[in-house]
């Protein structure tokens, strides 16, 4: 089952989240999205930003490790607060 979640604050992009009985619930007993699918046109600012970010990481491989470390650190600090 998937739910349309609107643009989640990003203009030019629509988000869909998959929720079903196999997806864990958070402490507030609300279903978490197991997967998100983002849909946007090639002309949208959201798409262009994703592509620019991807290309920067491809061109500057040293940033990949730095980015990964930041994500790991934040995942530990905000383990129970995805929004943060």
N, C-alpha and C positions, 0 to 999 in steps of 0.2 A: 504494500500500500504506500502511495506517495502523496504528499501534501504540497500544494502550492504555497510558498511562504512569502510571496511578494518579492520585492527587490532587496530586502534586508538592508536598506540604507544605501544601496549602490544603484544609482540611476543607470538605466540602459542594460540592466541585468535582471533576470528572473531566477528565483531559487526554488528548488523542489527538494524535499527531504523524505527519505524512506523511513517509515515507522511500522513495526509489526511486533508480534509476540516474541520474536527472537532478539529484539533490540533492548538493551538494559534500560532501566528507569533510573532517574536521578533521585537524590534524597527527598525531593518534594513530590515524588511519585508521578512525575511528568515524563512522558516518553522522550528519549533522546533521539535525534536523527542518526541513523547508522551511516547513511551516505547523503551527501548533498550533490545535486546536479545543478550547475549554473548554465543558463542559456542566455546568449546575447548575440547581437549581430556583429559582423566584422567591422562595421563602422562605429560601433559604440566605444565610448571612452573607457569603459570597463574592460573590454576586450583588448584594446590597444595597450592599456596599462599592464595587463597580464603578459602580453607578448614582449613589451619592453623589459619587464622584470626578468622574464625567461632569458631574453637575449643578453642582458647584463650578466646573469649568472653563467651563461655559456662562454662569454668573452673573458670573464674575470673569475677563473676557477677558484682562486683563493677565497673569494666571497662565499662560495658554496659551503665550505667548512665553518666559516664564521656564522653564516645564516643558520646552519644546522645546530650549532652550539647554542645560539640564542633561543631557538625553538625548543630545544631540550630543556634548557634552564627554565624558560617560562612554563613549559608543561609540568615541571616539577613544582615550581612555586605556586602555580594556579591550577593545580590538579583538579580541584573540585569547583572551579569557577572558569569555565570555558570562555565566557564573555570577557573576562578580565584579560 
